[in-house]
């Protein structure tokens, strides 16, 4: 299984496409949970309360296992699916891609809507920088104060991010590191006496 995935480096905002008087505004965010997606959509609806539609698609998970395409009142399959297909075409995941529409008075028809939402999504992703992210995991390590240097040496070897460190006679470190290092670091820590460690998702 791969330990990395493609996503966007930073948000892309306010990419505008005009089609027969209607205005389509594209937005893309790197996201890690459905809760984060809900929050982004709420913020966007508050920012564009007079928009006719807020259509979107998202993919979550290393292989895009969780996904959704939402037409938000547009004819079925005319908005969310063309947006979702652009996420697939670009091979990206952990992304929320939204096209906000302000209706301009002229109906576009289903084929016109499909084209407009596809083009808006495509233009938005074209403005992004695609980056490779590696999956990470969290480890909690308990050890004696005298073992500090040894533990930190092992953690530094794997480019670990220290999230929390509690020092005393007994010390606890919570750290984040790349999933690809999980086997190596657990083997090294297992060889040390008086060290306990647990993995968290």
C-alpha angles and dihedrals in degrees: 000000000000118000095202139060139186120250138146121284097220140355121288113211140186102005103170128210122177122204123173093328095315117115121214118194119195127211131176131185135179105238136180105192144026088245090059089049092053090051093050092049092049091050091049093049089051089050093048104029094154096052115119096222139010102200120180150161132200141186125201130183134043091285096028091259092160114053143148138185117200125192094190094210099325116121111290113279095005099104119010095045096051088049092048091048089059090057088053093045091053093044093231133141140181087052136127111205118189134183114196114200129204107193113233101196100263120096113230099198123228095287091048091050092048090052094045095048091044092050093046091051092045093050091048094052090044087062092053131088111233113219135182116240125191122220113251136200134198124239128192116204128190119195144147120277090245090061096058097106094047093050094046090049090056093046094048090052089065099042092249122184112224109221098175136001125189114186129197137105083313117035132204126198126187111196141169124220143160116287090231090067096052097098095045096048094045090051092051095046091047089059092058122087124235093017123124124185138176132190124228127192 
